[in-house]
Amino acid sequence: MKNLQSRSRQTGLSFLGLLVVGGLLAMGGVIVAQVVPTAIEYQAVLKAASKATQGTSVAEVRSIFDKAAAIDNIKSVNGKDIEVTKEGDKIVVSFAYQREIHLAGPAYLTLKYAGRSK
């Protein structure tokens, strides 16, 4: 009788439950591993946009951005894609782009990035 009572009080994760949780964690890890490089690239684009504000004309700003993009291996945005405006006496570079990550079959994760220089 004592053995039966101790068995009924046992709780935990079954092997099947462990496989399901492990599978979900693995899928989450794969998605995170694909999202992290896009976030790193976004930081590089922000840095390139800030560098580009040193230019005095639109063509020069785009050229500086393209050079910084080549150094940091930025593929999502180029000088033609940025918007160059002037606020007061300060040049502002803004950008917006999106990246798609294929998940499975027709499912995609779409990440939209936008930013501007300070």
PyMOL commands that place a pseudoatom at each C-alpha (Angstrom):
pseudoatom trace, name=CA, resn=MET, resi=1, chain=A, elem=C, hetatm=0, pos=[0.000, 0.000, 0.000]
pseudoatom trace, name=CA, resn=LYS, resi=2, chain=A, elem=C, hetatm=0, pos=[2.813, 2.392, 0.836]
pseudoatom trace, name=CA, resn=ASN, resi=3, chain=A, elem=C, hetatm=0, pos=[4.448, 1.793, -2.557]
pseudoatom trace, name=CA, resn=LEU, resi=4, chain=A, elem=C, hetatm=0, pos=[1.194, 2.641, -4.374]
pseudoatom trace, name=CA, resn=GLN, resi=5, chain=A, elem=C, hetatm=0, pos=[0.844, 5.943, -2.498]
pseudoatom trace, name=CA, resn=SER, resi=6, chain=A, elem=C, hetatm=0, pos=[4.377, 7.055, -3.341]
pseudoatom trace, name=CA, resn=ARG, resi=7, chain=A, elem=C, hetatm=0, pos=[3.795, 6.336, -7.033]
pseudoatom trace, name=CA, resn=SER, resi=8, chain=A, elem=C, hetatm=0, pos=[0.614, 8.377, -7.153]
pseudoatom trace, name=CA, resn=ARG, resi=9, chain=A, elem=C, hetatm=0, pos=[2.395, 11.414, -5.682]
pseudoatom trace, name=CA, resn=GLN, resi=10, chain=A, elem=C, hetatm=0, pos=[5.185, 11.357, -8.260]
pseudoatom trace, name=CA, resn=THR, resi=11, chain=A, elem=C, hetatm=0, pos=[5.059, 14.171, -10.762]
pseudoatom trace, name=CA, resn=GLY, resi=12, chain=A, elem=C, hetatm=0, pos=[7.308, 15.032, -13.634]
pseudoatom trace, name=CA, resn=LEU, resi=13, chain=A, elem=C, hetatm=0, pos=[7.688, 15.124, -17.362]
pseudoatom trace, name=CA, resn=SER, resi=14, chain=A, elem=C, hetatm=0, pos=[7.078, 12.011, -19.417]
pseudoatom trace, name=CA, resn=PHE, resi=15, chain=A, elem=C, hetatm=0, pos=[9.436, 11.050, -22.231]
pseudoatom trace, name=CA, resn=LEU, resi=16, chain=A, elem=C, hetatm=0, pos=[6.896, 12.189, -24.826]
pseudoatom trace, name=CA, resn=GLY, resi=17, chain=A, elem=C, hetatm=0, pos=[6.506, 15.507, -23.002]
pseudoatom trace, name=CA, resn=LEU, resi=18, chain=A, elem=C, hetatm=0, pos=[10.269, 15.867, -22.927]
pseudoatom trace, name=CA, resn=LEU, resi=19, chain=A, elem=C, hetatm=0, pos=[10.430, 15.323, -26.698]
pseudoatom trace, name=CA, resn=VAL, resi=20, chain=A, elem=C, hetatm=0, pos=[7.720, 17.937, -27.328]
pseudoatom trace, name=CA, resn=VAL, resi=21, chain=A, elem=C, hetatm=0, pos=[9.398, 20.521, -25.086]
pseudoatom trace, name=CA, resn=GLY, resi=22, chain=A, elem=C, hetatm=0, pos=[12.789, 19.748, -26.644]
pseudoatom trace, name=CA, resn=GLY, resi=23, chain=A, elem=C, hetatm=0, pos=[11.352, 20.101, -30.152]
pseudoatom trace, name=CA, resn=LEU, resi=24, chain=A, elem=C, hetatm=0, pos=[9.761, 23.446, -29.323]
pseudoatom trace, name=CA, resn=LEU, resi=25, chain=A, elem=C, hetatm=0, pos=[13.004, 24.720, -27.796]
pseudoatom trace, name=CA, resn=ALA, resi=26, chain=A, elem=C, hetatm=0, pos=[14.936, 23.559, -30.869]
pseudoatom trace, name=CA, resn=MET, resi=27, chain=A, elem=C, hetatm=0, pos=[12.535, 25.338, -33.235]
pseudoatom trace, name=CA, resn=GLY, resi=28, chain=A, elem=C, hetatm=0, pos=[12.740, 28.483, -31.130]
pseudoatom trace, name=CA, resn=GLY, resi=29, chain=A, elem=C, hetatm=0, pos=[16.531, 28.275, -31.201]
pseudoatom trace, name=CA, resn=VAL, resi=30, chain=A, elem=C, hetatm=0, pos=[16.570, 27.974, -34.990]
pseudoatom trace, name=CA, resn=ILE, resi=31, chain=A, elem=C, hetatm=0, pos=[14.335, 31.024, -35.346]
pseudoatom trace, name=CA, resn=VAL, resi=32, chain=A, elem=C, hetatm=0, pos=[16.450, 33.055, -32.901]
pseudoatom trace, name=CA, resn=ALA, resi=33, chain=A, elem=C, hetatm=0, pos=[19.596, 32.000, -34.784]
pseudoatom trace, name=CA, resn=GLN, resi=34, chain=A, elem=C, hetatm=0, pos=[18.089, 33.454, -37.972]
pseudoatom trace, name=CA, resn=VAL, resi=35, chain=A, elem=C, hetatm=0, pos=[16.776, 36.663, -36.347]
pseudoatom trace, name=CA, resn=VAL, resi=36, chain=A, elem=C, hetatm=0, pos=[20.010, 37.641, -34.565]
pseudoatom trace, name=CA, resn=PRO, resi=37, chain=A, elem=C, hetatm=0, pos=[21.992, 38.358, -37.790]
pseudoatom trace, name=CA, resn=THR, resi=38, chain=A, elem=C, hetatm=0, pos=[19.219, 40.668, -39.027]
pseudoatom trace, name=CA, resn=ALA, resi=39, chain=A, elem=C, hetatm=0, pos=[19.319, 42.579, -35.729]
pseudoatom trace, name=CA, resn=ILE, resi=40, chain=A, elem=C, hetatm=0, pos=[23.105, 42.880, -36.011]
pseudoatom trace, name=CA, resn=GLU, resi=41, chain=A, elem=C, hetatm=0, pos=[22.722, 44.137, -39.584]
pseudoatom trace, name=CA, resn=TYR, resi=42, chain=A, elem=C, hetatm=0, pos=[20.171, 46.709, -38.381]
pseudoatom trace, name=CA, resn=GLN, resi=43, chain=A, elem=C, hetatm=0, pos=[22.726, 48.053, -35.890]
pseudoatom trace, name=CA, resn=ALA, resi=44, chain=A, elem=C, hetatm=0, pos=[25.270, 48.278, -38.733]
pseudoatom trace, name=CA, resn=VAL, resi=45, chain=A, elem=C, hetatm=0, pos=[22.750, 50.196, -40.879]
pseudoatom trace, name=CA, resn=LEU, resi=46, chain=A, elem=C, hetatm=0, pos=[22.156, 52.645, -38.013]
pseudoatom trace, name=CA, resn=LYS, resi=47, chain=A, elem=C, hetatm=0, pos=[25.910, 53.157, -37.696]
pseudoatom trace, name=CA, resn=ALA, resi=48, chain=A, elem=C, hetatm=0, pos=[26.288, 53.701, -41.447]
pseudoatom trace, name=CA, resn=ALA, resi=49, chain=A, elem=C, hetatm=0, pos=[23.391, 56.191, -41.431]
pseudoatom trace, name=CA, resn=SER, resi=50, chain=A, elem=C, hetatm=0, pos=[25.056, 58.149, -38.638]
pseudoatom trace, name=CA, resn=LYS, resi=51, chain=A, elem=C, hetatm=0, pos=[28.351, 58.198, -40.553]
pseudoatom trace, name=CA, resn=ALA, resi=52, chain=A, elem=C, hetatm=0, pos=[26.575, 59.345, -43.717]
pseudoatom trace, name=CA, resn=THR, resi=53, chain=A, elem=C, hetatm=0, pos=[25.366, 62.547, -42.062]
pseudoatom trace, name=CA, resn=GLN, resi=54, chain=A, elem=C, hetatm=0, pos=[28.909, 63.900, -42.433]
pseudoatom trace, name=CA, resn=GLY, resi=55, chain=A, elem=C, hetatm=0, pos=[28.245, 64.511, -46.128]
pseudoatom trace, name=CA, resn=THR, resi=56, chain=A, elem=C, hetatm=0, pos=[27.218, 67.913, -47.433]
pseudoatom trace, name=CA, resn=SER, resi=57, chain=A, elem=C, hetatm=0, pos=[25.177, 66.903, -50.488]
pseudoatom trace, name=CA, resn=VAL, resi=58, chain=A, elem=C, hetatm=0, pos=[22.702, 64.094, -51.137]
pseudoatom trace, name=CA, resn=ALA, resi=59, chain=A, elem=C, hetatm=0, pos=[25.119, 62.356, -53.513]
pseudoatom trace, name=CA, resn=GLU, resi=60, chain=A, elem=C, hetatm=0, pos=[27.940, 62.577, -50.973]
pseudoatom trace, name=CA, resn=VAL, resi=61, chain=A, elem=C, hetatm=0, pos=[25.715, 61.260, -48.151]
pseudoatom trace, name=CA, resn=ARG, resi=62, chain=A, elem=C, hetatm=0, pos=[24.699, 58.272, -50.298]
pseudoatom trace, name=CA, resn=SER, resi=63, chain=A, elem=C, hetatm=0, pos=[28.313, 57.641, -51.278]
pseudoatom trace, name=CA, resn=ILE, resi=64, chain=A, elem=C, hetatm=0, pos=[29.443, 57.666, -47.634]
pseudoatom trace, name=CA, resn=PHE, resi=65, chain=A, elem=C, hetatm=0, pos=[26.584, 55.308, -46.748]
pseudoatom trace, name=CA, resn=ASP, resi=66, chain=A, elem=C, hetatm=0, pos=[27.527, 52.914, -49.579]
pseudoatom trace, name=CA, resn=LYS, resi=67, chain=A, elem=C, hetatm=0, pos=[31.164, 52.854, -48.457]
pseudoatom trace, name=CA, resn=ALA, resi=68, chain=A, elem=C, hetatm=0, pos=[30.163, 52.129, -44.851]
pseudoatom trace, name=CA, resn=ALA, resi=69, chain=A, elem=C, hetatm=0, pos=[27.705, 49.467, -46.084]
pseudoatom trace, name=CA, resn=ALA, resi=70, chain=A, elem=C, hetatm=0, pos=[30.478, 47.769, -48.064]
pseudoatom trace, name=CA, resn=ILE, resi=71, chain=A, elem=C, hetatm=0, pos=[32.742, 47.700, -45.014]
pseudoatom trace, name=CA, resn=ASP, resi=72, chain=A, elem=C, hetatm=0, pos=[30.028, 46.314, -42.694]
pseudoatom trace, name=CA, resn=ASN, resi=73, chain=A, elem=C, hetatm=0, pos=[28.678, 43.894, -45.335]
pseudoatom trace, name=CA, resn=ILE, resi=74, chain=A, elem=C, hetatm=0, pos=[25.173, 45.407, -45.378]
pseudoatom trace, name=CA, resn=LYS, resi=75, chain=A, elem=C, hetatm=0, pos=[22.995, 43.744, -48.035]
pseudoatom trace, name=CA, resn=SER, resi=76, chain=A, elem=C, hetatm=0, pos=[19.486, 44.962, -47.151]
pseudoatom trace, name=CA, resn=VAL, resi=77, chain=A, elem=C, hetatm=0, pos=[19.907, 48.696, -47.772]
pseudoatom trace, name=CA, resn=ASN, resi=78, chain=A, elem=C, hetatm=0, pos=[22.046, 50.705, -50.168]
pseudoatom trace, name=CA, resn=GLY, resi=79, chain=A, elem=C, hetatm=0, pos=[22.552, 54.397, -50.839]
pseudoatom trace, name=CA, resn=LYS, resi=80, chain=A, elem=C, hetatm=0, pos=[19.625, 54.561, -53.251]
pseudoatom trace, name=CA, resn=ASP, resi=81, chain=A, elem=C, hetatm=0, pos=[17.242, 53.266, -50.581]
pseudoatom trace, name=CA, resn=ILE, resi=82, chain=A, elem=C, hetatm=0, pos=[17.971, 55.876, -47.920]
pseudoatom trace, name=CA, resn=GLU, resi=83, chain=A, elem=C, hetatm=0, pos=[16.062, 59.123, -47.565]
pseudoatom trace, name=CA, resn=VAL, resi=84, chain=A, elem=C, hetatm=0, pos=[18.157, 62.228, -47.005]
pseudoatom trace, name=CA, resn=THR, resi=85, chain=A, elem=C, hetatm=0, pos=[16.477, 65.276, -45.476]
pseudoatom trace, name=CA, resn=LYS, resi=86, chain=A, elem=C, hetatm=0, pos=[17.578, 68.400, -43.706]
pseudoatom trace, name=CA, resn=GLU, resi=87, chain=A, elem=C, hetatm=0, pos=[16.198, 69.538, -40.362]
pseudoatom trace, name=CA, resn=GLY, resi=88, chain=A, elem=C, hetatm=0, pos=[17.461, 72.997, -39.621]
pseudoatom trace, name=CA, resn=ASP, resi=89, chain=A, elem=C, hetatm=0, pos=[21.172, 72.872, -40.413]
pseudoatom trace, name=CA, resn=LYS, resi=90, chain=A, elem=C, hetatm=0, pos=[21.455, 69.146, -39.699]
pseudoatom trace, name=CA, resn=ILE, resi=91, chain=A, elem=C, hetatm=0, pos=[21.338, 66.354, -42.291]
pseudoatom trace, name=CA, resn=VAL, resi=92, chain=A, elem=C, hetatm=0, pos=[19.083, 63.415, -41.338]
pseudoatom trace, name=CA, resn=VAL, resi=93, chain=A, elem=C, hetatm=0, pos=[19.339, 59.991, -42.963]
pseudoatom trace, name=CA, resn=SER, resi=94, chain=A, elem=C, hetatm=0, pos=[16.340, 57.684, -42.619]
pseudoatom trace, name=CA, resn=PHE, resi=95, chain=A, elem=C, hetatm=0, pos=[15.700, 54.183, -43.911]
pseudoatom trace, name=CA, resn=ALA, resi=96, chain=A, elem=C, hetatm=0, pos=[13.130, 51.397, -43.824]
pseudoatom trace, name=CA, resn=TYR, resi=97, chain=A, elem=C, hetatm=0, pos=[13.354, 47.827, -45.036]
pseudoatom trace, name=CA, resn=GLN, resi=98, chain=A, elem=C, hetatm=0, pos=[12.052, 44.365, -44.278]
pseudoatom trace, name=CA, resn=ARG, resi=99, chain=A, elem=C, hetatm=0, pos=[13.574, 40.905, -44.060]
pseudoatom trace, name=CA, resn=GLU, resi=100, chain=A, elem=C, hetatm=0, pos=[11.723, 37.633, -44.478]
pseudoatom trace, name=CA, resn=ILE, resi=101, chain=A, elem=C, hetatm=0, pos=[12.759, 34.408, -42.784]
pseudoatom trace, name=CA, resn=HIS, resi=102, chain=A, elem=C, hetatm=0, pos=[11.310, 31.208, -44.188]
pseudoatom trace, name=CA, resn=LEU, resi=103, chain=A, elem=C, hetatm=0, pos=[9.888, 29.044, -41.421]
pseudoatom trace, name=CA, resn=ALA, resi=104, chain=A, elem=C, hetatm=0, pos=[8.180, 26.074, -43.100]
pseudoatom trace, name=CA, resn=GLY, resi=105, chain=A, elem=C, hetatm=0, pos=[6.017, 25.586, -46.192]
pseudoatom trace, name=CA, resn=PRO, resi=106, chain=A, elem=C, hetatm=0, pos=[4.175, 28.842, -46.884]
pseudoatom trace, name=CA, resn=ALA, resi=107, chain=A, elem=C, hetatm=0, pos=[5.016, 30.337, -43.467]
pseudoatom trace, name=CA, resn=TYR, resi=108, chain=A, elem=C, hetatm=0, pos=[7.420, 33.287, -43.241]
pseudoatom trace, name=CA, resn=LEU, resi=109, chain=A, elem=C, hetatm=0, pos=[8.503, 35.527, -40.397]
pseudoatom trace, name=CA, resn=THR, resi=110, chain=A, elem=C, hetatm=0, pos=[8.595, 39.122, -41.648]
pseudoatom trace, name=CA, resn=LEU, resi=111, chain=A, elem=C, hetatm=0, pos=[10.782, 41.609, -39.764]
pseudoatom trace, name=CA, resn=LYS, resi=112, chain=A, elem=C, hetatm=0, pos=[10.321, 45.301, -40.537]
pseudoatom trace, name=CA, resn=TYR, resi=113, chain=A, elem=C, hetatm=0, pos=[13.166, 47.623, -39.659]
pseudoatom trace, name=CA, resn=ALA, resi=114, chain=A, elem=C, hetatm=0, pos=[13.125, 51.424, -39.788]
pseudoatom trace, name=CA, resn=GLY, resi=115, chain=A, elem=C, hetatm=0, pos=[15.388, 54.061, -38.342]
pseudoatom trace, name=CA, resn=ARG, resi=116, chain=A, elem=C, hetatm=0, pos=[17.075, 57.391, -38.761]
pseudoatom trace, name=CA, resn=SER, resi=117, chain=A, elem=C, hetatm=0, pos=[20.290, 59.078, -37.834]
pseudoatom trace, name=CA, resn=LYS, resi=118, chain=A, elem=C, hetatm=0, pos=[20.491, 61.147, -34.684]
for i in range(1, 118): cmd.bond("trace and resi %d" % i, "trace and resi %d" % (i + 1))
show_as sticks, trace
zoom trace
